[in-house]
């Protein structure tokens, strides 16, 4: 393990997404990589995926080391610090260490709340997508997320919902597309039963796919007035990625591979 150091503007950035069989998801990741690259001219930005889409992060890191880079910053395109952040990404970094030239890889925080803090850029990105959905006036919100069995990760989603509700001064409830209740339609129905007349749904997704499709159907069937699109390449999301890149590396994991 080498001491952490400040990131050079020339250090390449590797974005690591979960991956999906749905081709829309990979294109969303590529679009975000282009947005980050445009926002930071001169920095090499590469997309990678843990599953379903190539290249994987291990291959990208090995290629960077082979091209002569000695440092890289890996940004997990994840909204919660659950299994993929704790297990899959460290494993990918470790696998890159097995052969080839050495490369120091700094792994940043996920894009969701870090150390309990909701980043203003993420909040603004959710607000942008919600406004684009043209909900008109609404008196309640549902934050629809992919879902996780990890209690700490669900707590992170809850903090995001609290921040979003405070931003719009309305009640905001969490829903999940898988792994945990309630489903989005159930959350919308509960708010309506409690007196809300116009419920909008904010999408806590980085990319389109089957989960977001299911959220749309469920929310509309329950009477939601609007369902926001995923964050994809929103300018605020690109800003957040660069904030993670520029974050003080002294408090982040630094791995030599």
Secondary structure in CASP SS format (residue, H / E / C, confidence):
PFRMAT SS
TARGET T0000
AUTHOR 0000-0000-0000
METHOD secondary structure of the structure
MODEL  1
X C 1.00
X C 1.00
X C 1.00
X C 1.00
X C 1.00
X C 1.00
X C 1.00
X C 1.00
X C 1.00
X C 1.00
X C 1.00
X E 1.00
X E 1.00
X E 1.00
X E 1.00
X E 1.00
X E 1.00
X C 1.00
X C 1.00
X C 1.00
X C 1.00
X C 1.00
X H 1.00
X H 1.00
X H 1.00
X H 1.00
X H 1.00
X H 1.00
X H 1.00
X H 1.00
X H 1.00
X H 1.00
X H 1.00
X H 1.00
X H 1.00
X H 1.00
X H 1.00
X H 1.00
X H 1.00
X C 1.00
X C 1.00
X C 1.00
X C 1.00
X C 1.00
X E 1.00
X E 1.00
X E 1.00
X E 1.00
X E 1.00
X C 1.00
X C 1.00
X C 1.00
X C 1.00
X C 1.00
X C 1.00
X C 1.00
X H 1.00
X H 1.00
X H 1.00
X H 1.00
X H 1.00
X H 1.00
X H 1.00
X H 1.00
X H 1.00
X H 1.00
X C 1.00
X C 1.00
X C 1.00
X C 1.00
X E 1.00
X E 1.00
X E 1.00
X E 1.00
X E 1.00
X E 1.00
X C 1.00
X C 1.00
X C 1.00
X C 1.00
X C 1.00
X C 1.00
X H 1.00
X H 1.00
X H 1.00
X H 1.00
X H 1.00
X H 1.00
X H 1.00
X H 1.00
X H 1.00
X H 1.00
X H 1.00
X H 1.00
X H 1.00
X H 1.00
X C 1.00
X C 1.00
X C 1.00
X C 1.00
X C 1.00
X C 1.00
X C 1.00
X E 1.00
X E 1.00
X E 1.00
X E 1.00
X C 1.00
X C 1.00
X C 1.00
X C 1.00
X C 1.00
X C 1.00
X E 1.00
X C 1.00
X C 1.00
X E 1.00
X C 1.00
X C 1.00
X H 1.00
X H 1.00
X H 1.00
X H 1.00
X H 1.00
X H 1.00
X H 1.00
X H 1.00
X H 1.00
X H 1.00
X H 1.00
X H 1.00
X H 1.00
X C 1.00
X C 1.00
X C 1.00
X C 1.00
X C 1.00
X C 1.00
X C 1.00
X E 1.00
X E 1.00
X E 1.00
X E 1.00
X E 1.00
X E 1.00
X C 1.00
X C 1.00
X C 1.00
X C 1.00
X C 1.00
X H 1.00
X H 1.00
X H 1.00
X H 1.00
X H 1.00
X H 1.00
X H 1.00
X H 1.00
X H 1.00
X H 1.00
X H 1.00
X H 1.00
X H 1.00
X H 1.00
X H 1.00
X H 1.00
X H 1.00
X H 1.00
X C 1.00
X C 1.00
X E 1.00
X E 1.00
X E 1.00
X E 1.00
X E 1.00
X E 1.00
X C 1.00
X C 1.00
X C 1.00
X C 1.00
X C 1.00
X C 1.00
X C 1.00
X H 1.00
X H 1.00
X H 1.00
X H 1.00
X H 1.00
X H 1.00
X H 1.00
X H 1.00
X H 1.00
X H 1.00
X C 1.00
X C 1.00
X C 1.00
X C 1.00
X C 1.00
X E 1.00
X E 1.00
X E 1.00
X E 1.00
X E 1.00
X E 1.00
X C 1.00
X C 1.00
X C 1.00
X C 1.00
X C 1.00
X H 1.00
X H 1.00
X H 1.00
X H 1.00
X H 1.00
X H 1.00
X H 1.00
X H 1.00
X H 1.00
X H 1.00
X H 1.00
X H 1.00
X C 1.00
X C 1.00
X C 1.00
X C 1.00
X E 1.00
X E 1.00
X C 1.00
X C 1.00
X C 1.00
X C 1.00
X C 1.00
X C 1.00
X C 1.00
X H 1.00
X H 1.00
X H 1.00
X H 1.00
X H 1.00
X H 1.00
X H 1.00
X H 1.00
X H 1.00
X H 1.00
X H 1.00
X H 1.00
X C 1.00
X C 1.00
X H 1.00
X H 1.00
X H 1.00
X C 1.00
X E 1.00
X E 1.00
X E 1.00
X E 1.00
X C 1.00
END
